[in-house]
Every structure is written in C-alpha cells, then in structure tokens.
Amino acid sequence: MPCGEDWLSHPLGIVQGFFAQNGVNPDWEKKVVEYFKEKLKENNAPKWVPSLNEVPLHYLKPNSFVKFRCMIQDMFDPEFYMGVYETVNRNTKARVLHFGKYRDVAECGPQQEVDLNSPRTTTLERQTFYCVPVPGESTWVKEAYVNANQARVSPSTSYTPSRHKRSYEDDEDMDLQPNKQKDQHAGARQAGSVGGLQWCGEPKRLETEASTGQQLNFLNLSSPFDLNFPLPGEKGPACLVKVYEDWDCFKVNDVLELYGVLSVDPVLSILNNDERDASSLLDPMECTDTAEEQRVHSPPASLVPRIHVVLAQKLQHINPLLPACLNKEESKTCKFVSGFMSELSPIRAELLGFLTHALLGDSLAAEYLILHLISTVYTRRDVLPLGKFTVNLSGCPRNSTFTEHLYRIIQHLVPASFRLQMTIENMNHLKFIPHKDYTANRLVSGLLQLPSNTSLVIDETLLEQGQLDTPGVHNVTALSNLITWQKVDYDFSYHQMEFPCNINVFITSEGRSLLPADCQVHLEPQLVPPNMEEYTDSLLSAVLPSVLNKFRIYLTLLRFLDYSISDEITKAVEDDFVEMRKNDPQSITADDLHQLLIVARFLSLSAGQTTLSRERWLRAKQLESLRRTRLQQQKCVNGNEL
C-alpha cells in the first residue's frame, strides 16, 4: 500500500501508487476505493475533509480530497475518457503509462506527448451528474455542519485556518453587496471566462467571478452562467460530478454525500472556448453538440467545479444531529436511537406546548401539526401513496404575517423547507414544473424539483381576486397532483415523465383551501399578539438550543420507525367501524376510516409506539371528533364557506 502521501492534500498521489503497483490490472481501482473507505472510517476522519458546502472554492487546493452534500438536479449523457494512456518522450522516446481516472486533463510532461495510437490505451465510460446544494436546506442545518467541520490548513493550500468556519454563503453575502465599482466591472468579469488562468495568483478574482455568476442566476434565467437552482435566492456551488461506479443506483433528486477529487483546472475553460470557436467553423450537420449544449455542459471550472467521485452515499436525511444511516434494523440496535426513544414522552409534551404557542394557543391544531411533520410516504399501492398527510390550516388571518412567522417556527424544526406565497402573480409567472431544454440538452429546474422530506408551506392567505392564465392553471394542477399523488410530471415537450416524490405539504388559508388536502383543521386562536414578529422572536428565544435540537431529532427520527397493527387490534377497529355505521350510516365512510387509521398511525409513532394500541385508537377518534365538530361549528357561522 502506498504510504507517505497526504490523502487529503494529494489523493491522486495515492491513486498513482496503487496504479504503479498493479499496472493495467483493474484491481487497482477497487483498492483505491477500499483505501479511502478505510481512511474515512478512522476516528472523525469525515470531519477533517473540507466541504464545498462550507469552504469557499478559492480556499481549496486543486486536486485535493473534498466532500459535497448535494442533490442531483440533472443527469447528463455518459462520457468516454482515457482510462489508461501512454506518453512518449520526444527526446528519449521513453514510454510511460498513466491513469486517466479522477482527472479531467491528461497529465503530460514538458517533453512528453500522448500516443493516441498506443495499443495499451483503454477507453472507459463515466457518468456526469449536475448537482446543486440541497434546495431549501435550513440555516440551522448549515450551521451544524459548519461547526462540525474540523478541516485543517495544509502547507500546500491557500485555505486558511482563521476562516475554516466561515460558510460559502457568508463569503458570497459579503461579495454580493452591490456597489458601482462592481457594476462597472461586472460585464468584463462575465465575458472573461478564461479568468481561471489567474487561479493561483488571484484567488480573489475567482471569488468575484463566482459571485457574479450567482447574481446572474436569479436576475435572468437565460444568463450565461445560470446555475439552475430549483428555488430562488439559493446560494452555494453547483458541481459537475463525475461518477465511475454504480451510477445506476442514483436518480434525479436523490440527496448525496460525495467524497472525491476536486478539479478546477483552468485549462478546462480554454478547451471549452476553443471547442466553441472550432464548432462555429464546422458544418452544422457535422457538429453533434450545439454551442448552447457545450456552454451548459462545460461551464468554467472556476464557477462550476468538477468532483471526481471516489465514494458516494445516498443520504436518507440531512439532519446533522442524527447518524447518517437510519435503517429499520440499525435504528433498533443504535445506542443513540434507543437512548433518545426512552425519553420521548417529555419531548413530545414540550414540542406540543411549543407549537401550541406558535399556533396562538390552539392545542388541537398543534396536535395535527406534529402528526403532519412526522408523516411520510411509507409505501405506494398501485398509484396511491400511503402515509401522506397534507394539512390545511384554515381560519388564518388574511393578509397578515401569521403564516410568515409560523413558517419561521417550522424552519427552525425541519432540515429543509420552502414557503410558497400563493399570489396570482406568482402562480402565473413562477416556473413550478421542471422541463427539458433540448437545445442545451439539460433539465431546467422548477420550484417543485425538491428532495424527499422537504416541508412545503403554501400560503393561500395572500391570494387576491384575479385571473389565472394558462401557466397559472398548469401550476395549480401541478400542486394538486403533488398533494394527491405525491408526483410531479416533468415536461419533456413531446411527453410528460412522472417523478415520484415525498413532500410534506402544509397549507394555510382563510377559508377552505382551493387545493386538495387530507385534513382540514380550523384555527381557533386563544390570543391575538399585537406584534407577531416580536411574539415569534420571544417564543424562539425562550426555547433552549438543546431543547430545540431534541425537537429536530424527534421529528426526523420518527419518520424512520416501523409500524404495524396486530390482528387483535385490526378486528377491534373493524368492529368499531361496523358499530359506528350501525348507529349512523352517514357519520363515517370508508374514506373517513382511512383518515382515522392515518391519524392513529402517526399518533402512535409520535408517542414512540410502533404498534397501534386501543388507547391510541380511542385518542385518534377523539381528535377527529373534535376537529369535525369545530368545522361544523364554523360552517354554521359562515354558511357554505367550508
């Protein structure tokens, strides 16, 4: 095994060692993967790997070992590369064999040239993903990952220890402050895509080029460097991710944690420009890639770096307070999980009290909000997603800041979320559905391209009278399909393609929502704060950070618990249903029974119980009865509004 090399600063040196020992024997590739896998198992090793999510790109050394937490936004076509190639010294004619894996550009010395006709050259295939930071990732999640990162300075990198806890977002925020001087030079920076040549000498220039691209992203979708983030205002690097093994295991919208070799070679920008210049001289019939496709698929490495993946893990969740893997079997044996489950009851009681205050003293609405926040699609029966629990909180004050501040509370509890302000203008003009751009050969993102377990809060209290145009109608239909079927139909022009999803949708409205919902709860405030912002601030400041962290663990962990109903309880539920139908045939339908079973499921899980008990069944019936009574009372007051 190679030794003496720094695996963080010089991972390609490690790879070279294995290649030199094994030559063209393909076993060397497996040994490389095993080596880094073992290194990352060492004590706290992952925390020492610099992360593109937290460290500004210009602080990272090219070809160093990095990690990236991201979502697959698009998958490009597979590409061919030279897995093994041979160089010839022009003077001595000496031949040297090189590996092409984990590289963008062939390594060639001053007197060497690549022998393209060498019989020892092998051509291999790799897949390219376009990855973006996790859409809607909460601030507390980012901060927790930043604080956990212990990446150290290396003598051979410009990455300085005094700023190792400064996030990529913070760095951009500073550079995104508008001023006349930056505006004057913006055009020059946009045009200068070969600025990456100054990488070593002018790291600050690289930073300004990246931040300019970020500004362009949300100013103009057709800008030269559109980073294609699904949500507006998102920050962070987008990356072209080169995957060498098992790429069939991944799909669009998967959330991954990647470990690999960072490639920001300035030569890539020159090559791309040369390709574009050359392609403009070719017969259009002979040029397979359009200029637009080349621009999108080969952006400047200073703006969209490349990561050559050594190890990739699909993340079940992005909560930094929990172990990364929470399989059903592992969660039973994990000491952390079992210890937390033993103190679940007081945590639930505290969370219920916290949410009751957030909902202005309405404890029934708080009960249903807890059930909503731990709900998840646990299986699909034909096309029906089981486990979804969309809640419509009606009775919210119209045109007030109530939903905005309730959303702030939710943001502090869940790992990823987005608030959609449902105005006529937004519905008519925002792009909800991702669509395929065949000219650029890429998937253009939309608001509904979200990873699993994202909390989507739809604010209907802002809806005024107006006319929905055709895109607006399509957007409403897309939201309805998302809620009902937990799927989004991506637009591929000539056909639509279904993408299943698992999004928690919470709707706030004055009357009954225009959108379908599994459950409507009418808000009954017990108090009316004169200033919602001050009320929310005081509520959040009153909660200890340690308690808030327990709430966050609670809401993530309970999604992964298994659940079953014993034959005995099943028989009791059936008898109960028959009895209720006998007393009043109109009082309960099969759909109502399904709703009761869903409420009972999440009520049981919220108490840490993985089987339904008679007590929880009766409590579910009680909650549903209270909810329905409240709706009936409101209907009597407001006529047919509900």
C-alpha positions as CSV (number, residue, x, y, z in Angstrom):
1,M,0.0,0.0,0.0
2,P,1.3,3.5,-0.8
3,C,2.4,5.5,2.2
4,G,3.9,8.9,3.0
5,E,1.3,10.7,0.9
6,D,-1.2,13.0,2.4
7,W,-4.6,11.5,1.3
8,L,-6.4,14.8,1.9
9,S,-4.0,17.1,0.0
10,H,-2.7,14.7,-2.6
11,P,-5.3,11.9,-3.3
12,L,-4.0,11.5,-6.8
13,G,-0.6,10.5,-5.4
14,I,-2.4,7.7,-3.5
15,V,-4.1,6.6,-6.7
16,Q,-0.8,6.8,-8.6
17,G,0.8,4.5,-6.0
18,F,-1.9,1.8,-6.5
19,F,-1.7,2.2,-10.3
20,A,2.1,1.8,-10.3
21,Q,1.8,-1.4,-8.3
22,N,-0.9,-3.0,-10.3
23,G,-0.5,-1.5,-13.8
24,V,-3.3,-2.4,-16.1
25,N,-4.8,-4.9,-13.7
26,P,-8.2,-3.5,-12.9
27,D,-7.9,-4.5,-9.3
28,W,-6.1,-1.2,-8.6
29,E,-9.3,0.7,-8.9
30,K,-11.1,-1.4,-6.2
31,K,-8.0,-1.0,-3.9
32,V,-8.2,2.8,-4.3
33,V,-11.9,2.8,-3.3
34,E,-11.2,0.5,-0.3
35,Y,-8.3,2.6,0.8
36,F,-10.3,5.8,1.0
37,K,-13.3,3.9,2.6
38,E,-11.0,2.7,5.4
39,K,-9.5,6.2,5.8
40,L,-12.9,7.7,6.3
41,K,-13.7,5.0,9.0
42,E,-10.9,6.4,11.2
43,N,-11.8,8.5,14.1
44,N,-13.7,11.6,13.0
45,A,-12.0,11.4,9.6
46,P,-15.0,12.7,7.6
47,K,-14.9,15.9,9.7
48,W,-11.4,16.6,8.5
49,V,-12.4,16.6,4.9
50,P,-13.0,20.1,3.6
51,S,-16.6,20.6,2.3
52,L,-17.6,22.6,-0.7
53,N,-20.8,23.4,1.2
54,E,-18.8,25.4,3.8
55,V,-15.5,26.3,2.3
56,P,-15.3,28.9,-0.5
57,L,-13.9,27.4,-3.6
58,H,-10.9,29.6,-3.8
59,Y,-9.6,28.3,-0.5
60,L,-9.4,24.8,-1.7
61,K,-6.4,23.3,-3.4
62,P,-6.9,21.8,-6.9
63,N,-6.9,18.0,-6.9
64,S,-7.4,17.8,-3.2
65,F,-9.8,15.5,-1.5
66,V,-13.2,17.2,-0.7
67,K,-16.8,16.3,0.1
68,F,-20.1,17.8,-1.1
69,R,-23.6,17.5,0.2
70,C,-25.9,17.9,-2.7
71,M,-29.0,17.0,-4.8
72,I,-28.8,15.5,-8.3
73,Q,-30.5,18.2,-10.4
74,D,-29.8,16.6,-13.8
75,M,-28.0,13.7,-15.3
76,F,-26.0,14.2,-18.5
77,D,-25.2,11.6,-21.1
78,P,-22.3,9.2,-20.2
79,E,-18.9,10.4,-21.5
80,F,-15.9,8.4,-22.6
81,Y,-12.4,9.1,-21.2
82,M,-9.0,7.5,-21.5
83,G,-8.8,5.1,-18.5
84,V,-5.2,4.3,-19.3
85,Y,-3.0,6.1,-21.8
86,E,0.7,6.2,-22.8
87,T,3.0,9.2,-23.2
88,V,6.2,9.3,-25.3
89,N,9.2,11.5,-24.5
90,R,10.1,13.4,-27.7
91,N,13.8,13.2,-27.0
92,T,14.5,9.9,-25.3
93,K,11.4,8.1,-26.8
94,A,10.8,6.6,-23.3
95,R,7.2,5.5,-22.8
96,V,5.2,6.0,-19.6
97,L,1.8,4.6,-18.7
98,H,-0.7,6.9,-16.9
99,F,-4.2,6.5,-15.4
100,G,-7.0,8.9,-16.6
101,K,-9.4,8.1,-13.8
102,Y,-10.3,11.0,-11.5
103,R,-8.8,13.5,-14.0
104,D,-10.2,16.0,-16.5
105,V,-7.0,16.7,-18.4
106,A,-4.3,14.2,-19.4
107,E,-1.1,14.5,-17.4
108,C,1.8,15.2,-19.7
109,G,5.3,16.5,-19.0
110,P,7.2,19.2,-20.9
111,Q,8.9,16.9,-23.4
112,Q,6.0,14.3,-23.5
113,E,3.1,13.8,-25.8
114,V,0.2,11.4,-25.6
115,D,0.4,8.5,-28.0
116,L,-3.2,8.2,-29.1
117,N,-2.4,5.1,-31.3
118,S,-0.8,3.1,-28.4
119,P,-2.3,-0.4,-28.2
120,R,-2.1,0.0,-24.4
121,T,-4.7,2.9,-24.4
122,T,-8.0,1.9,-22.9
123,T,-11.2,3.9,-23.3
124,L,-13.7,3.8,-20.4
125,E,-17.1,5.3,-19.6
126,R,-18.2,7.6,-16.7
127,Q,-21.4,9.3,-15.9
128,T,-21.8,13.1,-15.2
129,F,-24.4,14.4,-12.7
130,Y,-25.2,18.1,-12.4
131,C,-25.5,18.6,-8.6
132,V,-26.7,21.6,-6.6
133,P,-26.8,22.2,-2.8
134,V,-29.8,20.7,-1.1
135,P,-32.7,23.1,-2.0
136,G,-34.3,24.8,0.9
137,E,-31.8,23.5,3.4
138,S,-32.4,25.2,6.8
139,T,-29.9,27.6,8.3
140,W,-29.5,25.5,11.5
141,V,-28.5,22.5,9.3
142,K,-25.8,24.5,7.5
143,E,-24.5,25.9,10.8
144,A,-24.3,22.5,12.4
145,Y,-22.3,21.1,9.5
146,V,-20.0,24.1,9.6
147,N,-19.4,23.8,13.3
148,A,-18.7,20.1,13.0
149,N,-16.2,20.6,10.2
150,Q,-12.6,20.4,11.5
151,A,-10.8,20.6,8.2
152,R,-7.2,21.8,8.9
153,V,-4.9,24.0,6.9
154,S,-2.3,22.3,4.8
155,P,1.0,24.0,3.9
156,S,0.3,23.4,0.3
157,T,-3.1,25.0,0.2
158,S,-4.3,28.6,0.4
159,Y,-7.1,27.5,2.7
160,T,-6.5,29.4,5.9
161,P,-7.5,28.2,9.4
162,S,-8.8,31.5,10.6
163,R,-11.7,31.2,8.3
164,H,-12.4,27.5,8.3
165,K,-15.8,28.0,9.9
166,R,-16.9,30.7,7.5
167,S,-19.5,29.3,5.2
168,Y,-19.7,29.6,1.4
169,E,-22.9,31.6,1.9
170,D,-21.3,34.1,4.3
171,D,-18.5,34.6,1.8
172,E,-20.9,35.3,-1.0
173,D,-23.0,37.6,1.1
174,M,-20.1,39.9,1.5
175,D,-19.3,39.9,-2.2
176,L,-22.9,40.3,-3.3
177,Q,-23.1,43.8,-1.7
178,P,-24.0,46.0,-4.7
179,N,-21.7,48.9,-5.5
180,K,-21.0,51.0,-8.5
181,Q,-17.5,49.7,-9.0
182,K,-18.6,46.1,-9.1
183,D,-21.4,47.0,-11.5
184,Q,-18.9,48.7,-13.8
185,H,-16.7,45.6,-14.0
186,A,-19.5,43.0,-14.0
187,G,-19.6,42.8,-17.8
188,A,-15.9,42.3,-18.1
189,R,-16.0,39.6,-15.5
190,Q,-18.9,37.8,-17.2
191,A,-17.1,37.8,-20.5
192,G,-13.7,36.7,-19.1
193,S,-14.3,33.0,-18.8
194,V,-10.6,32.4,-19.1
195,G,-10.0,34.3,-15.9
196,G,-9.4,30.9,-14.2
197,L,-5.9,31.2,-15.6
198,Q,-5.2,33.5,-12.7
199,W,-6.3,30.9,-10.2
200,C,-3.1,30.7,-8.1
201,G,-2.1,34.3,-8.4
202,E,-5.6,35.9,-7.9
203,P,-7.9,33.9,-5.7
204,K,-10.0,37.0,-5.0
205,R,-10.7,37.4,-8.7
206,L,-12.1,33.8,-8.8
207,E,-14.4,34.7,-5.9
208,T,-15.8,37.7,-7.7
209,E,-16.4,35.7,-10.8
210,A,-18.3,33.1,-8.9
211,S,-20.4,35.7,-7.1
212,T,-21.2,37.4,-10.3
213,G,-22.5,34.2,-11.7
214,Q,-24.6,33.8,-8.5
215,Q,-26.1,37.3,-9.1
216,L,-26.9,36.3,-12.7
217,N,-28.6,33.2,-11.6
218,F,-31.6,35.0,-10.0
219,L,-31.6,38.0,-12.3
220,N,-32.0,36.3,-15.6
221,L,-32.7,32.6,-16.3
222,S,-31.1,32.9,-19.7
223,S,-27.9,34.4,-18.3
224,P,-24.5,32.9,-19.4
225,F,-24.0,31.2,-16.1
226,D,-27.4,30.1,-14.9
227,L,-26.7,27.7,-12.1
228,N,-30.2,26.1,-12.5
229,F,-31.1,26.1,-8.8
230,P,-34.7,24.9,-8.2
231,L,-35.5,27.6,-5.6
232,P,-34.9,31.4,-6.0
233,G,-32.3,33.0,-3.8
234,E,-30.3,29.8,-3.2
235,K,-26.6,30.1,-2.7
236,G,-23.6,27.7,-2.9
237,P,-21.7,26.0,-5.6
238,A,-23.1,23.8,-8.3
239,C,-20.8,21.0,-9.4
240,L,-20.3,18.7,-12.3
241,V,-19.9,15.3,-10.6
242,K,-18.1,12.5,-12.4
243,V,-19.2,9.1,-11.3
244,Y,-17.2,5.9,-12.1
245,E,-19.1,3.1,-10.4
246,D,-22.7,2.1,-9.7
247,W,-24.2,5.2,-11.2
248,D,-27.4,3.2,-12.0
249,C,-28.1,3.3,-8.2
250,F,-28.8,7.0,-8.3
251,K,-31.6,9.1,-9.8
252,V,-32.6,12.7,-10.2
253,N,-33.5,14.4,-6.9
254,D,-31.5,12.0,-4.8
255,V,-29.6,13.7,-2.0
256,L,-26.0,12.5,-1.8
257,E,-22.8,13.0,0.2
258,L,-19.9,12.7,-2.1
259,Y,-16.2,12.3,-1.5
260,G,-13.8,12.8,-4.3
261,V,-11.1,14.7,-6.1
262,L,-11.7,18.4,-6.8
263,S,-10.9,19.6,-10.3
264,V,-10.8,23.3,-11.1
265,D,-8.2,23.1,-13.9
266,P,-8.2,26.5,-15.7
267,V,-7.3,24.6,-18.9
268,L,-10.9,23.4,-19.0
269,S,-12.1,26.9,-19.7
270,I,-9.6,27.3,-22.6
271,L,-10.5,24.0,-24.0
272,N,-14.2,24.8,-23.9
273,N,-13.6,28.2,-25.6
274,D,-11.5,26.5,-28.3
275,E,-14.2,23.9,-28.8
276,R,-16.8,26.6,-29.3
277,D,-14.7,28.6,-31.7
278,A,-13.9,25.4,-33.7
279,S,-17.6,24.3,-33.7
280,S,-18.6,27.6,-35.2
281,L,-16.5,26.8,-38.3
282,L,-17.8,23.3,-38.8
283,D,-20.7,22.3,-40.9
284,P,-23.8,22.3,-38.6
285,M,-24.7,18.8,-39.8
286,E,-21.3,17.5,-38.6
287,C,-21.4,19.2,-35.2
288,T,-23.3,17.0,-32.8
289,D,-23.2,19.3,-29.8
290,T,-24.7,22.7,-30.2
291,A,-22.9,25.8,-28.8
292,E,-25.6,26.1,-26.1
293,E,-25.1,22.5,-25.1
294,Q,-21.3,22.9,-24.8
295,R,-21.9,26.1,-22.7
296,V,-24.2,24.3,-20.3
297,H,-22.3,21.0,-20.1
298,S,-18.8,22.6,-19.9
299,P,-19.1,25.8,-17.8
300,P,-15.9,27.4,-16.5
301,A,-14.4,25.3,-13.7
302,S,-14.0,28.4,-11.6
303,L,-17.8,28.7,-11.4
304,V,-18.9,25.1,-11.6
305,P,-16.0,22.9,-10.3
306,R,-15.8,19.2,-11.1
307,I,-15.7,16.5,-8.5
308,H,-14.4,13.1,-9.5
309,V,-16.2,10.7,-7.1
310,V,-14.3,8.1,-5.1
311,L,-17.2,7.4,-2.7
312,A,-20.8,8.3,-2.9
313,Q,-23.5,7.8,-0.3
314,K,-27.2,8.3,-0.8
315,L,-28.5,10.2,2.3
316,Q,-31.7,9.2,3.9
317,H,-31.9,12.5,5.7
318,I,-29.8,15.7,6.1
319,N,-30.3,16.2,9.8
320,P,-26.7,16.6,11.2
321,L,-27.9,15.7,14.8
322,L,-28.6,12.1,13.8
323,P,-26.5,9.2,12.4
324,A,-26.4,9.3,8.6
325,C,-27.9,5.8,8.2
326,L,-31.2,5.1,9.9
327,N,-32.3,1.8,8.5
328,K,-35.1,0.0,10.3
329,E,-32.7,-2.7,11.7
330,E,-29.9,-0.4,12.6
331,S,-32.2,2.0,14.4
332,K,-33.2,-0.8,16.8
333,T,-29.6,-1.5,17.8
334,C,-28.2,2.1,17.8
335,K,-27.5,3.3,21.3
336,F,-28.2,6.9,20.4
337,V,-31.6,6.0,19.0
338,S,-32.6,3.7,21.8
339,G,-31.5,6.3,24.4
340,F,-33.5,9.0,22.7
341,M,-36.6,6.8,22.4
342,S,-36.6,6.2,26.2
343,E,-37.2,9.9,26.9
344,L,-39.7,10.5,24.1
345,S,-42.8,11.3,26.2
346,P,-41.5,14.6,27.8
347,I,-40.0,15.7,24.4
348,R,-43.4,15.3,22.8
349,A,-45.1,17.2,25.6
350,E,-42.6,20.1,25.3
351,L,-43.0,20.2,21.5
352,L,-46.8,20.2,21.8
353,G,-46.6,23.2,24.2
354,F,-44.1,25.0,21.9
355,L,-46.3,24.5,18.8
356,T,-49.5,25.4,20.8
357,H,-47.8,28.8,21.5
358,A,-46.8,29.1,17.8
359,L,-50.5,28.5,16.8
360,L,-51.7,31.2,19.2
361,G,-52.9,28.8,21.9
362,D,-54.7,26.2,19.7
363,S,-53.6,22.8,21.1
364,L,-55.7,20.8,18.7
365,A,-54.0,22.4,15.7
366,A,-50.7,21.8,17.4
367,E,-51.5,18.1,17.7
368,Y,-52.3,17.9,14.0
369,L,-49.1,19.9,13.1
370,I,-47.0,17.3,14.9
371,L,-48.7,14.5,13.0
372,H,-48.1,16.3,9.8
373,L,-44.4,17.0,10.5
374,I,-43.6,13.3,11.1
375,S,-45.7,12.0,8.2
376,T,-44.0,10.3,5.3
377,V,-45.0,8.2,2.3
378,Y,-44.1,4.7,3.6
379,T,-45.3,2.8,0.5
380,R,-47.3,3.0,-2.7
381,R,-50.2,0.8,-3.5
382,D,-50.6,1.0,-7.3
383,V,-50.6,4.7,-7.8
384,L,-51.8,5.7,-4.3
385,P,-49.1,7.0,-1.9
386,L,-49.8,5.7,1.6
387,G,-48.7,7.9,4.6
388,K,-49.0,11.3,3.0
389,F,-50.8,13.7,5.4
390,T,-51.4,17.2,3.9
391,V,-52.9,19.5,6.4
392,N,-54.9,22.6,5.6
393,L,-54.9,25.1,8.4
394,S,-57.9,27.3,7.7
395,G,-59.1,30.3,9.7
396,C,-55.7,32.1,9.3
397,P,-55.8,35.9,9.4
398,R,-56.0,37.2,5.8
399,N,-53.0,39.3,4.5
400,S,-51.3,39.1,7.9
401,T,-47.8,38.0,8.8
402,F,-49.1,34.9,10.7
403,T,-48.1,32.4,8.1
404,E,-44.7,34.0,7.6
405,H,-43.9,33.7,11.3
406,L,-45.4,30.2,11.6
407,Y,-43.1,29.2,8.7
408,R,-40.2,30.6,10.7
409,I,-41.0,28.2,13.5
410,I,-41.2,25.3,11.0
411,Q,-37.9,26.3,9.5
412,H,-36.3,26.0,13.0
413,L,-37.6,22.4,13.3
414,V,-37.2,20.7,9.9
415,P,-34.0,20.2,7.8
416,A,-35.4,21.6,4.5
417,S,-38.4,23.7,3.7
418,F,-39.8,26.3,1.3
419,R,-42.7,28.8,1.7
420,L,-44.7,29.4,-1.5
421,Q,-46.6,32.7,-1.5
422,M,-49.7,31.8,-3.5
423,T,-50.4,35.1,-5.2
424,I,-51.9,35.5,-8.7
425,E,-48.6,36.9,-9.9
426,N,-46.5,34.1,-8.6
427,M,-48.9,31.4,-9.9
428,N,-48.8,33.0,-13.4
429,H,-45.1,33.7,-13.6
430,L,-43.1,31.3,-11.5
431,K,-41.9,28.0,-13.1
432,F,-43.1,25.1,-10.9
433,I,-42.5,22.2,-13.3
434,P,-39.0,21.2,-14.5
435,H,-38.8,21.0,-18.3
436,K,-36.3,19.6,-20.8
437,D,-34.4,22.1,-22.9
438,Y,-33.5,20.1,-25.9
439,T,-31.3,22.9,-27.4
440,A,-29.0,22.8,-24.3
441,N,-29.8,19.1,-23.6
442,R,-30.5,19.7,-20.0
443,L,-33.3,19.6,-17.4
444,V,-34.3,23.2,-16.5
445,S,-35.3,23.2,-12.8
446,G,-38.6,24.3,-11.3
447,L,-39.9,25.1,-7.8
448,L,-41.3,21.6,-7.4
449,Q,-37.9,19.9,-8.0
450,L,-37.4,19.1,-4.4
451,P,-35.8,16.3,-2.5
452,S,-37.8,13.9,-0.3
453,N,-39.0,15.0,3.1
454,T,-38.9,18.7,2.2
455,S,-41.6,20.8,4.0
456,L,-43.6,22.9,1.5
457,V,-45.7,25.6,3.2
458,I,-48.2,27.1,0.8
459,D,-49.5,30.5,1.9
460,E,-53.0,31.0,0.5
461,T,-53.8,33.9,2.7
462,L,-52.1,36.2,0.2
463,L,-54.4,35.2,-2.6
464,E,-56.4,38.1,-4.1
465,Q,-59.1,38.1,-6.8
466,G,-57.6,37.9,-10.3
467,Q,-57.3,35.8,-13.4
468,L,-55.1,32.7,-13.8
469,D,-53.6,32.4,-17.2
470,T,-52.6,29.1,-18.8
471,P,-49.2,28.7,-16.9
472,G,-51.1,29.6,-13.7
473,V,-53.6,26.9,-14.3
474,H,-50.8,24.4,-15.0
475,N,-49.1,25.4,-11.8
476,V,-52.3,24.9,-9.7
477,T,-52.7,21.5,-11.4
478,A,-49.1,20.6,-10.6
479,L,-49.6,21.5,-6.9
480,S,-52.8,19.4,-6.8
481,N,-51.1,16.4,-8.4
482,L,-48.2,16.8,-5.9
483,I,-50.6,16.7,-3.0
484,T,-52.9,14.0,-4.2
485,W,-50.5,11.6,-5.9
486,Q,-47.1,12.7,-4.5
487,K,-45.7,13.0,-8.0
488,V,-44.6,15.8,-10.3
489,D,-45.0,15.4,-14.1
490,Y,-41.8,16.9,-15.7
491,D,-42.3,18.4,-19.1
492,F,-40.3,16.8,-21.8
493,S,-42.2,18.7,-24.6
494,Y,-43.3,15.6,-26.5
495,H,-44.4,13.7,-23.4
496,Q,-44.5,14.0,-19.6
497,M,-42.5,11.9,-17.3
498,E,-43.7,11.1,-13.7
499,F,-41.2,11.7,-10.9
500,P,-42.5,10.3,-7.6
501,C,-41.8,12.5,-4.6
502,N,-42.3,12.6,-0.8
503,I,-43.1,16.2,0.1
504,N,-44.9,17.3,3.2
505,V,-47.4,20.0,2.1
506,F,-48.9,22.3,4.7
507,I,-51.5,24.9,3.5
508,T,-52.6,28.0,5.4
509,S,-55.7,29.7,4.2
510,E,-58.6,31.9,5.4
511,G,-61.4,29.6,4.3
512,R,-61.1,26.1,2.9
513,S,-58.1,25.7,0.6
514,L,-58.5,25.7,-3.2
515,L,-56.1,22.8,-3.2
516,P,-56.9,19.3,-2.1
517,A,-55.9,18.3,1.5
518,D,-56.0,15.1,3.5
519,C,-57.1,17.0,6.6
520,Q,-58.6,20.4,7.3
521,V,-58.1,22.0,10.8
522,H,-59.7,25.3,11.6
523,L,-57.6,27.5,13.7
524,E,-59.1,28.8,16.9
525,P,-56.7,31.4,18.4
526,Q,-56.8,31.8,22.1
527,L,-54.8,35.0,21.9
528,V,-54.0,37.7,19.4
529,P,-50.5,39.1,19.7
530,P,-50.2,42.8,18.8
531,N,-46.9,42.2,17.0
532,M,-46.4,38.7,15.5
533,E,-42.7,39.2,14.8
534,E,-42.0,40.1,18.5
535,Y,-44.2,37.2,19.6
536,T,-42.3,34.7,17.4
537,D,-38.9,36.1,18.4
538,S,-39.7,35.8,22.1
539,L,-41.0,32.2,21.6
540,L,-37.9,31.2,19.8
541,S,-35.6,32.8,22.3
542,A,-37.4,31.2,25.2
543,V,-36.5,27.7,23.9
544,L,-33.1,26.4,24.9
545,P,-30.9,25.3,22.0
546,S,-30.6,21.8,23.5
547,V,-34.4,21.5,23.6
548,L,-34.7,22.8,20.1
549,N,-32.2,20.1,19.0
550,K,-34.4,17.4,20.7
551,F,-37.4,18.6,18.7
552,R,-35.3,18.4,15.5
553,I,-34.2,14.8,16.3
554,Y,-37.7,13.8,17.3
555,L,-39.3,15.0,14.0
556,T,-36.6,13.3,11.8
557,L,-36.2,10.1,13.8
558,L,-39.9,9.2,14.0
559,R,-40.2,9.1,10.1
560,F,-37.9,6.0,10.1
561,L,-39.8,3.9,12.7
562,D,-41.6,0.8,11.6
563,Y,-45.3,0.4,12.3
564,S,-47.8,-2.4,12.3
565,I,-51.3,-3.3,13.6
566,S,-51.9,-6.6,15.3
567,D,-54.7,-8.9,14.2
568,E,-56.4,-8.3,17.5
569,I,-56.5,-4.5,17.1
570,T,-57.5,-4.9,13.4
571,K,-60.5,-6.9,14.5
572,A,-61.4,-4.3,17.1
573,V,-61.1,-1.5,14.6
574,E,-63.4,-3.4,12.1
575,D,-66.0,-4.0,14.9
576,D,-65.8,-0.3,15.9
577,F,-66.4,0.8,12.3
578,V,-69.4,-1.5,11.9
579,E,-70.8,-0.2,15.2
580,M,-70.4,3.4,14.1
581,R,-72.1,2.7,10.7
582,K,-74.9,0.9,12.5
583,N,-75.6,3.9,14.8
584,D,-75.4,6.5,12.0
585,P,-74.6,5.3,8.4
586,Q,-73.9,8.9,7.3
587,S,-71.4,9.5,10.2
588,I,-68.4,7.6,8.7
589,T,-67.4,6.4,5.3
590,A,-64.6,4.2,4.1
591,D,-62.5,7.4,3.4
592,D,-63.2,8.5,7.0
593,L,-61.9,5.2,8.3
594,H,-58.7,5.5,6.2
595,Q,-58.2,9.0,7.6
596,L,-58.7,7.6,11.2
597,L,-56.2,4.9,10.6
598,I,-53.6,7.5,9.3
599,V,-54.2,9.7,12.3
600,A,-53.9,6.7,14.6
601,R,-50.7,5.7,12.8
602,F,-48.9,9.0,13.3
603,L,-50.4,9.5,16.8
604,S,-48.8,6.1,17.8
605,L,-45.5,6.9,16.2
606,S,-45.5,10.4,17.8
607,A,-45.5,8.6,21.2
608,G,-42.8,6.2,20.1
609,Q,-45.2,3.3,19.8
610,T,-44.7,1.1,16.7
611,T,-48.0,-0.8,17.1
612,L,-51.5,0.5,17.4
613,S,-53.0,0.2,20.9
614,R,-56.6,0.5,21.9
615,E,-55.8,3.7,23.8
616,R,-54.3,5.4,20.7
617,W,-57.2,4.3,18.6
618,L,-59.6,6.0,21.0
619,R,-57.4,9.1,21.1
620,A,-57.4,9.3,17.3
621,K,-61.2,9.1,17.3
622,Q,-61.4,11.8,19.9
623,L,-59.1,14.1,17.9
624,E,-61.1,13.6,14.7
625,S,-64.3,14.2,16.5
626,L,-63.0,17.5,17.9
627,R,-61.7,18.5,14.5
628,R,-65.0,17.7,12.7
629,T,-67.1,19.4,15.4
630,R,-65.0,22.6,15.0
631,L,-65.5,22.5,11.3
632,Q,-69.3,22.1,11.6
633,Q,-69.5,25.0,14.0
634,Q,-67.6,27.2,11.6
635,K,-69.8,26.1,8.8
636,C,-72.9,27.1,10.8
637,V,-71.3,30.5,11.4
638,N,-70.1,31.2,7.8
639,G,-72.7,29.3,5.8
640,N,-71.2,27.3,2.9
641,E,-67.7,28.7,3.2
642,L,-66.3,25.3,4.4
